[in-house]
Amino acid sequence: MTTGPGRPRLTSPRRPGSSASEQILDAAAELFTTVGFTATSTRKIADAVGIRQASLYHHFGTKEEILEVLLERTVSPALAAAESLTAAELPVAVALHALSWYDASQLASSRWNLGALYLLPELSSPSLAPFVAQRQTLRGYYSDLAVRALHEEVSGADTDTPDPILVDLPFRIVESAIATRADDGNDIDAEPAEYGLTLADAGLRALGIDPTPVAEPSRRAVEALDDATSLAPFRPSGSGDTGTQ
Protein backbone atom coordinates (compact mmCIF):
# COMPACT_ATOMS: atom_id res chain seq x y z
CA MET A 1 0.00 0.00 0.00
CA THR A 2 1.31 3.46 -0.84
CA THR A 3 0.57 6.88 0.66
CA GLY A 4 1.19 8.83 -2.51
CA PRO A 5 2.84 8.47 -5.91
CA GLY A 6 6.01 6.46 -5.40
CA ARG A 7 5.80 6.79 -1.62
CA PRO A 8 5.65 3.34 -0.02
CA ARG A 9 4.85 2.99 3.67
CA LEU A 10 7.70 2.39 6.06
CA THR A 11 5.60 -0.31 7.75
CA SER A 12 2.23 -2.00 7.40
CA PRO A 13 -0.77 0.20 8.30
CA ARG A 14 -1.05 0.54 12.05
CA ARG A 15 -4.02 2.92 12.28
CA PRO A 16 -7.77 2.59 11.73
CA GLY A 17 -9.03 4.34 8.63
CA SER A 18 -9.79 3.51 5.04
CA SER A 19 -7.22 5.96 3.67
CA ALA A 20 -3.89 7.48 4.56
CA SER A 21 -5.62 10.79 5.29
CA GLU A 22 -7.92 9.15 7.84
CA GLN A 23 -5.00 7.36 9.47
CA ILE A 24 -3.09 10.63 9.71
CA LEU A 25 -6.10 12.28 11.33
CA ASP A 26 -6.43 9.46 13.85
CA ALA A 27 -2.75 9.65 14.79
CA ALA A 28 -2.88 13.42 15.11
CA ALA A 29 -6.03 13.22 17.22
CA GLU A 30 -4.33 10.88 19.65
CA LEU A 31 -1.17 12.95 19.87
CA PHE A 32 -2.94 16.30 20.14
CA THR A 33 -5.08 15.02 23.01
CA THR A 34 -2.37 13.13 24.88
CA VAL A 35 0.95 14.84 24.17
CA GLY A 36 -0.44 18.27 23.29
CA PHE A 37 -0.73 20.26 20.09
CA THR A 38 2.45 22.30 20.58
CA ALA A 39 4.53 19.24 21.44
CA THR A 40 3.30 17.30 18.41
CA SER A 41 5.28 17.66 15.19
CA THR A 42 4.33 16.43 11.75
CA ARG A 43 7.22 14.00 12.05
CA LYS A 44 5.69 12.49 15.19
CA ILE A 45 2.36 12.18 13.40
CA ALA A 46 3.99 10.51 10.40
CA ASP A 47 5.90 8.11 12.66
CA ALA A 48 2.67 7.18 14.47
CA VAL A 49 1.07 6.30 11.13
CA GLY A 50 4.12 4.52 9.74
CA ILE A 51 4.77 6.83 6.80
CA ARG A 52 7.49 9.27 5.85
CA GLN A 53 7.05 12.87 6.91
CA ALA A 54 7.17 13.89 3.24
CA SER A 55 4.25 11.58 2.53
CA LEU A 56 2.14 13.32 5.15
CA TYR A 57 2.50 16.56 3.20
CA HIS A 58 0.74 14.95 0.22
CA HIS A 59 -2.40 15.06 2.38
CA PHE A 60 -1.99 18.00 4.76
CA GLY A 61 0.23 21.02 4.38
CA THR A 62 0.63 21.76 8.09
CA LYS A 63 -0.39 20.37 11.45
CA GLU A 64 -2.66 23.42 11.80
CA GLU A 65 -4.57 22.17 8.75
CA ILE A 66 -4.99 18.80 10.45
CA LEU A 67 -6.28 20.56 13.56
CA GLU A 68 -8.82 22.45 11.45
CA VAL A 69 -10.25 19.22 10.05
CA LEU A 70 -10.38 17.48 13.43
CA LEU A 71 -12.12 20.37 15.16
CA GLU A 72 -14.63 20.82 12.36
CA ARG A 73 -15.60 17.17 12.76
CA THR A 74 -16.52 17.73 16.41
CA VAL A 75 -19.30 20.16 15.50
CA SER A 76 -20.47 19.37 11.97
CA PRO A 77 -22.60 16.32 12.93
CA ALA A 78 -24.38 18.24 15.71
CA LEU A 79 -24.82 21.29 13.51
CA ALA A 80 -26.42 19.19 10.78
CA ALA A 81 -28.62 17.57 13.43
CA ALA A 82 -29.66 20.98 14.75
CA GLU A 83 -30.62 22.15 11.28
CA SER A 84 -32.66 19.01 10.67
CA LEU A 85 -34.41 19.01 14.04
CA THR A 86 -35.36 22.68 13.97
CA ALA A 87 -36.79 22.25 10.47
CA ALA A 88 -38.90 19.26 11.56
CA GLU A 89 -42.39 19.66 12.96
CA LEU A 90 -41.48 18.71 16.51
CA PRO A 91 -42.39 20.17 19.89
CA VAL A 92 -39.52 22.44 20.84
CA ALA A 93 -38.66 20.52 24.01
CA VAL A 94 -38.40 17.33 21.95
CA ALA A 95 -36.11 18.99 19.41
CA LEU A 96 -33.86 20.37 22.16
CA HIS A 97 -33.73 17.04 23.96
CA ALA A 98 -32.98 15.11 20.75
CA LEU A 99 -30.23 17.54 19.76
CA SER A 100 -28.66 17.27 23.21
CA TRP A 101 -28.94 13.48 23.21
CA TYR A 102 -27.38 13.16 19.77
CA ASP A 103 -24.62 15.71 20.41
CA ALA A 104 -23.65 14.37 23.84
CA SER A 105 -23.56 10.82 22.51
CA GLN A 106 -21.24 11.91 19.69
CA LEU A 107 -18.90 13.63 22.15
CA ALA A 108 -18.93 10.59 24.42
CA SER A 109 -18.32 8.01 21.69
CA SER A 110 -15.64 9.63 19.54
CA ARG A 111 -12.36 7.74 19.52
CA TRP A 112 -10.40 10.70 20.92
CA ASN A 113 -11.60 13.53 23.18
CA LEU A 114 -11.05 16.32 20.65
CA GLY A 115 -13.30 18.73 22.52
CA ALA A 116 -10.44 19.08 24.97
CA LEU A 117 -8.72 21.14 22.26
CA TYR A 118 -11.37 23.88 22.41
CA LEU A 119 -9.24 25.88 24.85
CA LEU A 120 -6.11 25.90 22.71
CA PRO A 121 -4.68 29.39 22.16
CA GLU A 122 -4.41 28.44 18.48
CA LEU A 123 -8.20 28.83 18.22
CA SER A 124 -7.61 32.58 17.85
CA SER A 125 -5.86 31.88 14.54
CA PRO A 126 -7.71 33.19 11.47
CA SER A 127 -7.46 29.76 9.90
CA LEU A 128 -9.69 28.37 12.65
CA ALA A 129 -12.30 31.13 12.37
CA PRO A 130 -14.68 28.87 10.37
CA PHE A 131 -14.68 26.28 13.16
CA VAL A 132 -15.22 28.94 15.84
CA ALA A 133 -18.13 30.33 13.81
CA GLN A 134 -19.64 26.85 13.42
CA ARG A 135 -19.47 26.21 17.14
CA GLN A 136 -21.10 29.56 17.87
CA THR A 137 -23.84 28.75 15.36
CA LEU A 138 -24.47 25.44 17.13
CA ARG A 139 -24.57 27.23 20.48
CA GLY A 140 -27.10 29.63 18.98
CA TYR A 141 -29.36 26.73 17.98
CA TYR A 142 -29.28 25.47 21.55
CA SER A 143 -30.06 28.89 23.00
CA ASP A 144 -32.91 29.52 20.57
CA LEU A 145 -34.47 26.15 21.32
CA ALA A 146 -34.05 26.74 25.05
CA VAL A 147 -35.83 30.11 24.89
CA ARG A 148 -38.68 28.66 22.85
CA ALA A 149 -38.96 25.63 25.14
CA LEU A 150 -39.21 27.92 28.16
CA HIS A 151 -41.96 29.87 26.43
CA GLU A 152 -43.95 26.71 25.68
CA GLU A 153 -43.30 24.63 28.76
CA VAL A 154 -42.58 26.86 31.77
CA SER A 155 -45.37 29.01 33.13
CA GLY A 156 -44.29 32.59 33.80
CA ALA A 157 -40.92 32.20 32.04
CA ASP A 158 -39.61 35.53 30.76
CA THR A 159 -38.74 34.82 27.13
CA ASP A 160 -38.47 38.49 26.17
CA THR A 161 -35.39 39.00 28.33
CA PRO A 162 -34.30 35.45 29.20
CA ASP A 163 -31.41 34.84 31.55
CA PRO A 164 -28.49 34.19 29.17
CA ILE A 165 -26.85 31.88 31.69
CA LEU A 166 -30.00 29.80 31.96
CA VAL A 167 -30.59 29.38 28.24
CA ASP A 168 -26.93 28.48 27.73
CA LEU A 169 -27.11 25.60 30.21
CA PRO A 170 -28.25 22.82 27.82
CA PHE A 171 -25.27 23.52 25.55
CA ARG A 172 -22.86 23.67 28.49
CA ILE A 173 -24.25 20.50 30.03
CA VAL A 174 -23.75 18.62 26.76
CA GLU A 175 -20.16 19.84 26.49
CA SER A 176 -19.51 18.66 30.05
CA ALA A 177 -18.88 15.31 28.35
CA ILE A 178 -15.54 16.77 27.27
CA ALA A 179 -14.41 17.50 30.85
CA THR A 180 -15.68 14.13 32.04
CA ARG A 181 -13.58 12.35 29.46
CA ALA A 182 -10.56 14.48 30.32
CA ASP A 183 -10.95 13.58 34.01
CA ASP A 184 -11.53 9.89 33.30
CA GLY A 185 -8.68 9.31 30.87
CA ASN A 186 -10.55 9.65 27.56
CA ASP A 187 -13.26 7.09 28.38
CA ILE A 188 -16.69 7.49 29.96
CA ASP A 189 -17.91 4.69 32.20
CA ALA A 190 -21.29 4.40 30.45
CA GLU A 191 -22.72 3.53 27.06
CA PRO A 192 -22.67 6.66 24.85
CA ALA A 193 -26.45 6.53 24.26
CA GLU A 194 -27.16 6.14 27.96
CA TYR A 195 -24.74 8.93 28.84
CA GLY A 196 -26.18 11.19 26.15
CA LEU A 197 -29.68 10.60 27.46
CA THR A 198 -28.59 11.55 30.98
CA LEU A 199 -27.14 14.86 29.79
CA ALA A 200 -30.17 15.59 27.59
CA ASP A 201 -32.46 15.01 30.57
CA ALA A 202 -30.27 17.25 32.73
CA GLY A 203 -30.42 20.04 30.16
CA LEU A 204 -34.22 20.11 30.24
CA ARG A 205 -34.33 19.89 34.04
CA ALA A 206 -32.00 22.89 34.23
CA LEU A 207 -34.69 24.85 32.37
CA GLY A 208 -37.38 23.57 34.73
CA ILE A 209 -38.85 21.14 32.17
CA ASP A 210 -39.71 17.52 32.98
CA PRO A 211 -37.89 15.34 30.41
CA THR A 212 -40.07 12.27 30.98
CA PRO A 213 -42.80 13.09 28.43
CA VAL A 214 -40.29 13.90 25.66
CA ALA A 215 -38.04 10.84 26.02
CA GLU A 216 -39.91 8.59 23.58
CA PRO A 217 -40.53 11.16 20.81
CA SER A 218 -36.93 12.30 21.27
CA ARG A 219 -35.71 8.74 20.74
CA ARG A 220 -37.70 8.48 17.53
CA ALA A 221 -36.33 11.83 16.36
CA VAL A 222 -32.76 10.73 16.93
CA GLU A 223 -33.34 7.43 15.15
CA ALA A 224 -34.92 9.25 12.20
CA LEU A 225 -31.99 11.66 12.14
CA ASP A 226 -29.53 8.79 12.04
CA ASP A 227 -31.44 7.05 9.26
CA ALA A 228 -31.65 10.20 7.14
CA THR A 229 -28.01 11.28 7.29
CA SER A 230 -24.54 9.94 6.68
CA LEU A 231 -23.23 11.38 9.93
CA ALA A 232 -21.32 9.27 12.41
CA PRO A 233 -24.04 6.86 13.52
CA PHE A 234 -25.76 7.05 16.87
CA ARG A 235 -28.72 4.92 17.70
CA PRO A 236 -29.99 4.26 21.23
CA SER A 237 -29.16 0.68 21.97
CA GLY A 238 -32.66 -0.26 23.06
CA SER A 239 -35.37 0.47 25.58
CA GLY A 240 -33.72 -1.63 28.23
CA ASP A 241 -30.50 0.35 27.97
CA THR A 242 -31.87 3.88 27.69
CA GLY A 243 -35.04 3.68 29.70
CA THR A 244 -37.02 5.55 27.06
CA GLN A 245 -39.84 3.07 26.60
C-alpha positions as CSV (number, residue, x, y, z in Angstrom):
1,M,0.0,0.0,0.0
2,T,1.3,3.5,-0.8
3,T,0.6,6.9,0.7
4,G,1.2,8.8,-2.5
5,P,2.8,8.5,-5.9
6,G,6.0,6.5,-5.4
7,R,5.8,6.8,-1.6
8,P,5.6,3.3,0.0
9,R,4.9,3.0,3.7
10,L,7.7,2.4,6.1
11,T,5.6,-0.3,7.7
12,S,2.2,-2.0,7.4
13,P,-0.8,0.2,8.3
14,R,-1.1,0.5,12.1
15,R,-4.0,2.9,12.3
16,P,-7.8,2.6,11.7
17,G,-9.0,4.3,8.6
18,S,-9.8,3.5,5.0
19,S,-7.2,6.0,3.7
20,A,-3.9,7.5,4.6
21,S,-5.6,10.8,5.3
22,E,-7.9,9.1,7.8
23,Q,-5.0,7.4,9.5
24,I,-3.1,10.6,9.7
25,L,-6.1,12.3,11.3
26,D,-6.4,9.5,13.8
27,A,-2.8,9.6,14.8
28,A,-2.9,13.4,15.1
29,A,-6.0,13.2,17.2
30,E,-4.3,10.9,19.6
31,L,-1.2,12.9,19.9
32,F,-2.9,16.3,20.1
33,T,-5.1,15.0,23.0
34,T,-2.4,13.1,24.9
35,V,0.9,14.8,24.2
36,G,-0.4,18.3,23.3
37,F,-0.7,20.3,20.1
38,T,2.4,22.3,20.6
39,A,4.5,19.2,21.4
40,T,3.3,17.3,18.4
41,S,5.3,17.7,15.2
42,T,4.3,16.4,11.7
43,R,7.2,14.0,12.1
44,K,5.7,12.5,15.2
45,I,2.4,12.2,13.4
46,A,4.0,10.5,10.4
47,D,5.9,8.1,12.7
48,A,2.7,7.2,14.5
49,V,1.1,6.3,11.1
50,G,4.1,4.5,9.7
51,I,4.8,6.8,6.8
52,R,7.5,9.3,5.8
53,Q,7.1,12.9,6.9
54,A,7.2,13.9,3.2
55,S,4.2,11.6,2.5
56,L,2.1,13.3,5.1
57,Y,2.5,16.6,3.2
58,H,0.7,15.0,0.2
59,H,-2.4,15.1,2.4
60,F,-2.0,18.0,4.8
61,G,0.2,21.0,4.4
62,T,0.6,21.8,8.1
63,K,-0.4,20.4,11.4
64,E,-2.7,23.4,11.8
65,E,-4.6,22.2,8.8
66,I,-5.0,18.8,10.5
67,L,-6.3,20.6,13.6
68,E,-8.8,22.5,11.5
69,V,-10.2,19.2,10.0
70,L,-10.4,17.5,13.4
71,L,-12.1,20.4,15.2
72,E,-14.6,20.8,12.4
73,R,-15.6,17.2,12.8
74,T,-16.5,17.7,16.4
75,V,-19.3,20.2,15.5
76,S,-20.5,19.4,12.0
77,P,-22.6,16.3,12.9
78,A,-24.4,18.2,15.7
79,L,-24.8,21.3,13.5
80,A,-26.4,19.2,10.8
81,A,-28.6,17.6,13.4
82,A,-29.7,21.0,14.8
83,E,-30.6,22.1,11.3
84,S,-32.7,19.0,10.7
85,L,-34.4,19.0,14.0
86,T,-35.4,22.7,14.0
87,A,-36.8,22.2,10.5
88,A,-38.9,19.3,11.6
89,E,-42.4,19.7,13.0
90,L,-41.5,18.7,16.5
91,P,-42.4,20.2,19.9
92,V,-39.5,22.4,20.8
93,A,-38.7,20.5,24.0
94,V,-38.4,17.3,22.0
95,A,-36.1,19.0,19.4
96,L,-33.9,20.4,22.2
97,H,-33.7,17.0,24.0
98,A,-33.0,15.1,20.7
99,L,-30.2,17.5,19.8
100,S,-28.7,17.3,23.2
101,W,-28.9,13.5,23.2
102,Y,-27.4,13.2,19.8
103,D,-24.6,15.7,20.4
104,A,-23.7,14.4,23.8
105,S,-23.6,10.8,22.5
106,Q,-21.2,11.9,19.7
107,L,-18.9,13.6,22.1
108,A,-18.9,10.6,24.4
109,S,-18.3,8.0,21.7
110,S,-15.6,9.6,19.5
111,R,-12.4,7.7,19.5
112,W,-10.4,10.7,20.9
113,N,-11.6,13.5,23.2
114,L,-11.1,16.3,20.7
115,G,-13.3,18.7,22.5
116,A,-10.4,19.1,25.0
117,L,-8.7,21.1,22.3
118,Y,-11.4,23.9,22.4
119,L,-9.2,25.9,24.9
120,L,-6.1,25.9,22.7
121,P,-4.7,29.4,22.2
122,E,-4.4,28.4,18.5
123,L,-8.2,28.8,18.2
124,S,-7.6,32.6,17.9
125,S,-5.9,31.9,14.5
126,P,-7.7,33.2,11.5
127,S,-7.5,29.8,9.9
128,L,-9.7,28.4,12.7
129,A,-12.3,31.1,12.4
130,P,-14.7,28.9,10.4
131,F,-14.7,26.3,13.2
132,V,-15.2,28.9,15.8
133,A,-18.1,30.3,13.8
134,Q,-19.6,26.9,13.4
135,R,-19.5,26.2,17.1
136,Q,-21.1,29.6,17.9
137,T,-23.8,28.7,15.4
138,L,-24.5,25.4,17.1
139,R,-24.6,27.2,20.5
140,G,-27.1,29.6,19.0
141,Y,-29.4,26.7,18.0
142,Y,-29.3,25.5,21.6
143,S,-30.1,28.9,23.0
144,D,-32.9,29.5,20.6
145,L,-34.5,26.1,21.3
146,A,-34.1,26.7,25.1
147,V,-35.8,30.1,24.9
148,R,-38.7,28.7,22.9
149,A,-39.0,25.6,25.1
150,L,-39.2,27.9,28.2
151,H,-42.0,29.9,26.4
152,E,-43.9,26.7,25.7
153,E,-43.3,24.6,28.8
154,V,-42.6,26.9,31.8
155,S,-45.4,29.0,33.1
156,G,-44.3,32.6,33.8
157,A,-40.9,32.2,32.0
158,D,-39.6,35.5,30.8
159,T,-38.7,34.8,27.1
160,D,-38.5,38.5,26.2
161,T,-35.4,39.0,28.3
162,P,-34.3,35.4,29.2
163,D,-31.4,34.8,31.6
164,P,-28.5,34.2,29.2
165,I,-26.8,31.9,31.7
166,L,-30.0,29.8,32.0
167,V,-30.6,29.4,28.2
168,D,-26.9,28.5,27.7
169,L,-27.1,25.6,30.2
170,P,-28.3,22.8,27.8
171,F,-25.3,23.5,25.6
172,R,-22.9,23.7,28.5
173,I,-24.2,20.5,30.0
174,V,-23.7,18.6,26.8
175,E,-20.2,19.8,26.5
176,S,-19.5,18.7,30.1
177,A,-18.9,15.3,28.3
178,I,-15.5,16.8,27.3
179,A,-14.4,17.5,30.8
180,T,-15.7,14.1,32.0
181,R,-13.6,12.4,29.5
182,A,-10.6,14.5,30.3
183,D,-11.0,13.6,34.0
184,D,-11.5,9.9,33.3
185,G,-8.7,9.3,30.9
186,N,-10.5,9.7,27.6
187,D,-13.3,7.1,28.4
188,I,-16.7,7.5,30.0
189,D,-17.9,4.7,32.2
190,A,-21.3,4.4,30.4
191,E,-22.7,3.5,27.1
192,P,-22.7,6.7,24.8
193,A,-26.4,6.5,24.3
194,E,-27.2,6.1,28.0
195,Y,-24.7,8.9,28.8
196,G,-26.2,11.2,26.1
197,L,-29.7,10.6,27.5
198,T,-28.6,11.5,31.0
199,L,-27.1,14.9,29.8
200,A,-30.2,15.6,27.6
201,D,-32.5,15.0,30.6
202,A,-30.3,17.2,32.7
203,G,-30.4,20.0,30.2
204,L,-34.2,20.1,30.2
205,R,-34.3,19.9,34.0
206,A,-32.0,22.9,34.2
207,L,-34.7,24.8,32.4
208,G,-37.4,23.6,34.7
209,I,-38.8,21.1,32.2
210,D,-39.7,17.5,33.0
211,P,-37.9,15.3,30.4
212,T,-40.1,12.3,31.0
213,P,-42.8,13.1,28.4
214,V,-40.3,13.9,25.7
215,A,-38.0,10.8,26.0
216,E,-39.9,8.6,23.6
217,P,-40.5,11.2,20.8
218,S,-36.9,12.3,21.3
219,R,-35.7,8.7,20.7
220,R,-37.7,8.5,17.5
221,A,-36.3,11.8,16.4
222,V,-32.8,10.7,16.9
223,E,-33.3,7.4,15.2
224,A,-34.9,9.2,12.2
225,L,-32.0,11.7,12.1
226,D,-29.5,8.8,12.0
227,D,-31.4,7.1,9.3
228,A,-31.7,10.2,7.1
229,T,-28.0,11.3,7.3
230,S,-24.5,9.9,6.7
231,L,-23.2,11.4,9.9
232,A,-21.3,9.3,12.4
233,P,-24.0,6.9,13.5
234,F,-25.8,7.0,16.9
235,R,-28.7,4.9,17.7
236,P,-30.0,4.3,21.2
237,S,-29.2,0.7,22.0
238,G,-32.7,-0.3,23.1
239,S,-35.4,0.5,25.6
240,G,-33.7,-1.6,28.2
241,D,-30.5,0.4,28.0
242,T,-31.9,3.9,27.7
243,G,-35.0,3.7,29.7
244,T,-37.0,5.5,27.1
245,Q,-39.8,3.1,26.6
